[in-house]
Amino acid sequence: MTFQQHNPPHVGGLIFRTYIEPFEKVTGNMLADELGVARSTFSRLVTGKSDLSPDMAVRLSAVLGSSAESWLRLQESFDLWQARQKIDTQSLNRINFDEVA
């Protein structure tokens, strides 16, 4: 069974709320430096202007914990939810391959 979250957060927002906002001494610039990425790159992720890449997932795993796969699943859940909001599937019909053969 697959659990489908309603309006999952963007990975960047989750990073901000979990790893930056609660800690007075943790900044986005500090995390960018620890991750070995440009501060602007990390800023775009945290503000939701860019999506999580596999490269960044590996870096987050090493610096913040959790697996790279779990970071990518968060992004995938967000992307899929967004797509389901935009795409009208009412006019699409499933192909019955038993009848086509």
TORPA-4810 file (N, C-alpha, C, O; in nm, 3 decimals):
<nodes>
NODE_1_0.083_-0.117_0.000_0.000_0.000_0.000_0.088_0.125_0.000_0.186_0.133_0.075_M
NODE_2_0.054_0.220_-0.085_0.129_0.343_-0.096_0.054_0.455_-0.026_-0.064_0.477_-0.052_T
NODE_3_0.123_0.524_0.064_0.064_0.638_0.132_0.086_0.760_0.045_0.199_0.790_0.007_F
NODE_4_-0.022_0.831_0.015_-0.011_0.950_-0.067_-0.037_1.073_0.018_-0.147_1.090_0.071_Q
NODE_5_0.061_1.157_0.032_0.050_1.275_0.116_-0.023_1.385_0.041_-0.003_1.404_-0.078_Q
NODE_6_-0.108_1.456_0.114_-0.176_1.571_0.056_-0.083_1.691_0.059_-0.034_1.731_0.165_H
NODE_7_-0.058_1.748_-0.055_0.026_1.866_-0.070_0.158_1.855_0.007_0.182_1.930_0.102_N
NODE_8_0.244_1.762_-0.033_0.372_1.745_0.035_0.459_1.870_0.019_0.448_1.941_-0.081_P
NODE_9_0.543_1.896_0.116_0.627_2.016_0.109_0.740_1.999_0.007_0.783_1.888_-0.023_P
NODE_10_0.785_2.111_-0.045_0.905_2.109_-0.128_1.023_2.076_-0.036_1.027_2.118_0.080_H
NODE_11_1.118_2.001_-0.088_1.233_1.960_-0.009_1.305_2.080_0.052_1.348_2.075_0.167_V
NODE_12_1.318_2.186_-0.024_1.386_2.305_0.027_1.318_2.364_0.149_1.384_2.404_0.245_G
NODE_13_1.186_2.370_0.145_1.112_2.422_0.260_1.129_2.333_0.381_1.141_2.381_0.494_G
NODE_14_1.131_2.203_0.356_1.152_2.108_0.466_1.291_2.127_0.528_1.307_2.124_0.650_L
NODE_15_1.390_2.145_0.443_1.526_2.168_0.492_1.530_2.295_0.576_1.590_2.298_0.684_I
NODE_16_1.467_2.400_0.526_1.467_2.526_0.599_1.401_2.511_0.736_1.458_2.552_0.838_F
NODE_17_1.281_2.453_0.738_1.206_2.442_0.864_1.270_2.345_0.963_1.254_2.361_1.084_R
NODE_18_1.342_2.244_0.914_1.397_2.142_1.001_1.540_2.169_1.043_1.577_2.143_1.158_T
NODE_19_1.622_2.221_0.952_1.765_2.232_0.979_1.818_2.374_0.993_1.930_2.393_1.040_Y
NODE_20_1.741_2.474_0.952_1.790_2.612_0.960_1.709_2.693_1.061_1.765_2.747_1.156_I
NODE_21_1.581_2.702_1.040_1.495_2.788_1.123_1.505_2.762_1.274_1.512_2.857_1.351_E
NODE_22_1.506_2.636_1.319_1.508_2.613_1.464_1.643_2.643_1.532_1.650_2.650_1.655_P
NODE_23_1.747_2.660_1.454_1.880_2.675_1.513_1.937_2.814_1.486_1.952_2.854_1.371_F
NODE_24_1.967_2.884_1.591_2.015_3.021_1.580_2.147_3.031_1.502_2.169_3.128_1.430_E
NODE_25_2.234_2.933_1.518_2.368_2.941_1.458_2.379_2.873_1.322_2.486_2.876_1.260_K
NODE_26_2.271_2.812_1.274_2.276_2.745_1.144_2.214_2.837_1.039_2.103_2.887_1.055_V
NODE_27_2.290_2.859_0.933_2.242_2.944_0.823_2.246_2.867_0.693_2.311_2.763_0.681_T
NODE_28_2.176_2.919_0.596_2.180_2.860_0.464_2.319_2.864_0.404_2.362_2.769_0.339_G
NODE_29_2.390_2.973_0.427_2.526_2.985_0.376_2.618_2.882_0.440_2.703_2.823_0.373_N
NODE_30_2.600_2.860_0.570_2.681_2.760_0.639_2.656_2.620_0.582_2.749_2.544_0.557_M
NODE_31_2.528_2.588_0.561_2.496_2.456_0.504_2.549_2.443_0.362_2.600_2.337_0.324_L
NODE_32_2.537_2.549_0.284_2.590_2.545_0.146_2.739_2.515_0.148_2.788_2.434_0.070_A
NODE_33_2.810_2.580_0.239_2.954_2.557_0.250_2.982_2.412_0.291_3.071_2.348_0.235_D
NODE_34_2.908_2.361_0.386_2.926_2.221_0.431_2.894_2.123_0.320_2.958_2.018_0.309_E
NODE_35_2.795_2.156_0.238_2.755_2.069_0.127_2.852_2.078_0.009_2.851_1.993_-0.080_L
NODE_36_2.935_2.182_0.008_3.029_2.200_-0.103_2.962_2.250_-0.230_3.004_2.215_-0.341_G
NODE_37_2.858_2.332_-0.213_2.788_2.387_-0.329_2.785_2.538_-0.318_2.806_2.594_-0.210_V
NODE_38_2.758_2.604_-0.429_2.747_2.749_-0.428_2.630_2.791_-0.338_2.527_2.724_-0.333_A
NODE_39_2.649_2.899_-0.270_2.544_2.949_-0.181_2.416_2.979_-0.260_2.306_2.955_-0.211_R
NODE_40_2.432_3.031_-0.380_2.315_3.061_-0.464_2.240_2.933_-0.503_2.117_2.932_-0.511_S
NODE_41_2.315_2.826_-0.526_2.252_2.697_-0.559_2.168_2.647_-0.443_2.054_2.605_-0.461_T
NODE_42_2.223_2.653_-0.324_2.151_2.607_-0.206_2.032_2.699_-0.177_1.925_2.652_-0.138_F
NODE_43_2.051_2.828_-0.196_1.942_2.923_-0.174_1.824_2.894_-0.266_1.709_2.900_-0.223_S
NODE_44_1.852_2.863_-0.394_1.744_2.831_-0.488_1.668_2.706_-0.444_1.546_2.698_-0.460_R
NODE_45_1.739_2.608_-0.388_1.673_2.488_-0.339_1.585_2.521_-0.218_1.468_2.482_-0.214_L
NODE_46_1.640_2.593_-0.122_1.568_2.623_0.002_1.445_2.711_-0.024_1.344_2.698_0.045_V
NODE_47_1.453_2.798_-0.123_1.339_2.885_-0.154_1.241_2.821_-0.252_1.140_2.881_-0.287_T
NODE_48_1.270_2.699_-0.295_1.178_2.628_-0.385_1.188_2.670_-0.529_1.101_2.634_-0.610_G
NODE_49_1.291_2.745_-0.564_1.309_2.790_-0.702_1.375_2.683_-0.789_1.368_2.690_-0.912_K
NODE_50_1.439_2.586_-0.725_1.495_2.473_-0.800_1.463_2.345_-0.725_1.438_2.346_-0.605_S
NODE_51_1.466_2.236_-0.797_1.435_2.106_-0.740_1.562_2.034_-0.695_1.673_2.071_-0.734_D
NODE_52_1.542_1.934_-0.616_1.653_1.854_-0.565_1.708_1.764_-0.675_1.633_1.693_-0.742_L
NODE_53_1.838_1.767_-0.693_1.904_1.680_-0.791_1.960_1.558_-0.718_1.977_1.561_-0.596_S
NODE_54_1.989_1.451_-0.792_2.055_1.336_-0.729_2.188_1.375_-0.663_2.221_1.324_-0.556_P
NODE_55_2.262_1.464_-0.726_2.389_1.511_-0.669_2.366_1.576_-0.532_2.438_1.547_-0.436_D
NODE_56_2.267_1.663_-0.524_2.238_1.730_-0.398_2.184_1.630_-0.295_2.212_1.644_-0.176_M
NODE_57_2.109_1.530_-0.339_2.057_1.428_-0.247_2.172_1.352_-0.181_2.167_1.323_-0.061_A
NODE_58_2.274_1.322_-0.257_2.392_1.253_-0.202_2.462_1.344_-0.101_2.504_1.298_0.005_V
NODE_59_2.474_1.470_-0.135_2.538_1.566_-0.045_2.457_1.583_0.084_2.514_1.583_0.194_R
NODE_60_2.326_1.597_0.072_2.241_1.612_0.190_2.250_1.490_0.280_2.252_1.501_0.403_L
NODE_61_2.255_1.373_0.218_2.267_1.250_0.295_2.395_1.250_0.379_2.393_1.212_0.496_S
NODE_62_2.503_1.294_0.319_2.632_1.296_0.390_2.636_1.401_0.501_2.698_1.379_0.605_A
NODE_63_2.571_1.514_0.478_2.581_1.626_0.573_2.467_1.628_0.676_2.490_1.655_0.794_V
NODE_64_2.344_1.599_0.632_2.229_1.607_0.722_2.178_1.472_0.770_2.103_1.464_0.868_L
NODE_65_2.219_1.366_0.702_2.170_1.234_0.738_2.058_1.189_0.646_2.027_1.256_0.548_G
NODE_66_1.998_1.075_0.677_1.900_1.007_0.592_1.969_0.963_0.464_2.079_1.007_0.433_S
NODE_67_1.903_0.878_0.391_1.964_0.827_0.268_1.936_0.922_0.152_1.841_1.000_0.155_S
NODE_68_2.020_0.915_0.051_1.997_0.994_-0.069_1.863_0.957_-0.131_1.793_1.041_-0.186_A
NODE_69_1.829_0.828_-0.122_1.701_0.781_-0.177_1.583_0.847_-0.106_1.484_0.883_-0.170_E
NODE_70_1.595_0.864_0.026_1.483_0.925_0.099_1.469_1.073_0.062_1.357_1.124_0.054_S
NODE_71_1.580_1.141_0.040_1.572_1.280_-0.005_1.506_1.288_-0.142_1.423_1.375_-0.167_W
NODE_72_1.544_1.196_-0.232_1.485_1.197_-0.366_1.337_1.161_-0.364_1.259_1.212_-0.444_L
NODE_73_1.297_1.072_-0.272_1.155_1.037_-0.260_1.072_1.159_-0.218_0.959_1.176_-0.264_R
NODE_74_1.128_1.242_-0.132_1.058_1.364_-0.093_1.033_1.454_-0.215_0.924_1.507_-0.234_L
NODE_75_1.136_1.469_-0.298_1.121_1.549_-0.419_1.021_1.486_-0.514_0.939_1.555_-0.573_Q
NODE_76_1.029_1.354_-0.528_0.937_1.283_-0.617_0.791_1.298_-0.571_0.702_1.318_-0.653_E
NODE_77_0.768_1.289_-0.442_0.632_1.306_-0.388_0.578_1.445_-0.418_0.463_1.462_-0.456_S
NODE_78_0.664_1.544_-0.401_0.626_1.682_-0.431_0.594_1.697_-0.579_0.490_1.752_-0.615_F
NODE_79_0.682_1.648_-0.666_0.662_1.660_-0.810_0.536_1.589_-0.856_0.460_1.643_-0.937_D
NODE_80_0.512_1.469_-0.805_0.395_1.392_-0.845_0.267_1.461_-0.800_0.170_1.466_-0.877_L
NODE_81_0.264_1.513_-0.680_0.146_1.583_-0.631_0.118_1.705_-0.719_0.004_1.731_-0.756_W
NODE_82_0.224_1.779_-0.753_0.209_1.895_-0.840_0.152_1.856_-0.976_0.062_1.922_-1.027_Q
NODE_83_0.204_1.748_-1.034_0.157_1.702_-1.164_0.010_1.662_-1.158_-0.067_1.692_-1.249_A
NODE_84_-0.028_1.594_-1.051_-0.169_1.551_-1.037_-0.263_1.670_-1.026_-0.380_1.659_-1.061_R
NODE_85_-0.214_1.782_-0.978_-0.298_1.901_-0.969_-0.317_1.966_-1.105_-0.418_2.032_-1.129_Q
NODE_86_-0.221_1.949_-1.194_-0.222_2.017_-1.323_-0.285_1.936_-1.435_-0.343_1.993_-1.527_K
NODE_87_-0.273_1.804_-1.429_-0.313_1.721_-1.542_-0.455_1.667_-1.522_-0.485_1.603_-1.422_I
NODE_88_-0.541_1.695_-1.620_-0.678_1.644_-1.617_-0.680_1.508_-1.687_-0.660_1.500_-1.809_D
NODE_89_-0.703_1.404_-1.611_-0.702_1.269_-1.666_-0.842_1.218_-1.699_-0.858_1.103_-1.740_T
NODE_90_-0.945_1.303_-1.683_-1.083_1.260_-1.708_-1.105_1.213_-1.852_-1.184_1.122_-1.875_Q
NODE_91_-1.039_1.273_-1.946_-1.059_1.237_-2.086_-0.965_1.126_-2.134_-0.968_1.088_-2.251_S
NODE_92_-0.882_1.075_-2.046_-0.788_0.968_-2.081_-0.850_0.833_-2.049_-0.915_0.816_-1.946_L
NODE_93_-0.828_0.738_-2.138_-0.884_0.604_-2.119_-0.773_0.501_-2.112_-0.677_0.505_-2.190_N
NODE_94_-0.786_0.409_-2.019_-0.688_0.301_-2.005_-0.701_0.205_-2.124_-0.812_0.173_-2.166_R
NODE_95_-0.590_0.162_-2.177_-0.588_0.066_-2.287_-0.602_-0.075_-2.229_-0.529_-0.113_-2.138_I
NODE_96_-0.694_-0.150_-2.282_-0.708_-0.290_-2.243_-0.626_-0.373_-2.342_-0.671_-0.398_-2.454_N
NODE_97_-0.508_-0.414_-2.301_-0.417_-0.484_-2.391_-0.465_-0.624_-2.428_-0.419_-0.681_-2.527_F
NODE_98_-0.555_-0.680_-2.349_-0.612_-0.811_-2.385_-0.699_-0.799_-2.509_-0.708_-0.894_-2.587_D
NODE_99_-0.763_-0.685_-2.528_-0.850_-0.664_-2.644_-0.771_-0.617_-2.765_-0.818_-0.634_-2.878_E
NODE_100_-0.656_-0.559_-2.747_-0.577_-0.505_-2.857_-0.501_-0.615_-2.930_-0.482_-0.609_-3.052_V
NODE_101_-0.458_-0.715_-2.857_-0.374_-0.822_-2.914_-0.445_-0.903_-3.018_-0.387_-0.996_-3.074_A
</nodes>
